[in-house]
Each structure stands twice: as C-alpha cells, then as structure tokens.
Amino acid sequence: MGSKQASLSTRLTVEQCAAAFRDGASQARGIGSHLGGLAAKVAGNDQSGFFTPTNDSAFAALDDDPPVFSVGAMIPKFSAGAKGNGTAIHMYVWDRGTTREVRLFSPHGLGGGMHANKLVTKVGAAFEAADPACRRTAE
C-alpha cells in the first residue's frame, strides 16, 4: 500500500482550509468519478462523501502535536463502478499562529496511485487558488 502526500503552509484560517479542501475534492471529481458514483448509488454501494479520519494506533495518546482539524473525502472511481470503491484523501491542519500547516494524504492500493496523485494535486491547487501565498513545503 502506498500514498501520495503534500505539505502546505498557508495563511488561510482553519475554516478557510476546510472550504478549500471541500472545493478541491469537488473539483477532483471528473465525469468518470460522477458515473462511478452514480452506479454505486444505484447499486446501494455508495461510499463517497466526507468523513473524520481516526487515529486508532496504540500510540495515539503519545502524540503531543495533534492536528486542530482533520477531514477526509472518499472520491469514487469510474473503474470501481457499482462496487462503490474509491480513493480517499485526508487533510490534517495545525494552527501555527500566523500560518496553518496543512498535510494532504491519499492512501492507495497497487493500482490507485494515479487517482491518489490527481486528488492531492487538485486539492493542493484549490489551496493555491484560495491563497496565492500558499507554498508547498518539503514532503
């Protein structure tokens, strides 16, 4: 299992980060994603939408710098059709005073790297559109 990731530094508020994530996730849904999602909905297998990522690790209690906000979105894939499978993208936000540190993370299986990369790219672009001073940091 792999993942695609991006780290951003932005002056957007936490609420504005949530709006940029929502916009980016929406923009990442092409015609194929809409068709795959429709087929899944008709078959009763729709798994798309927003969710709150959880940290079920036994070591979670030791995290001395948890994000102030986290959200995920499941984006359907055309190739999944009625099965309802998709690719998730997560956003984690830390408030660093005058800036917010944002991490985008999209886990994927053996054949899902291209879709995960598209999600990270589209959501990152939404941040850059909302905040021209937004910059990607080392990943």
Beta strands, then each sheet from edge to edge (+ up, - down):
strand 1: 2-10
strand 2: 49-51
strand 3: 69-76
strand 4: 86-95
strand 5: 100-108
strand 6: 135-137
sheet 1: 2+ 3- 4+ 5- 1+ 6-
end
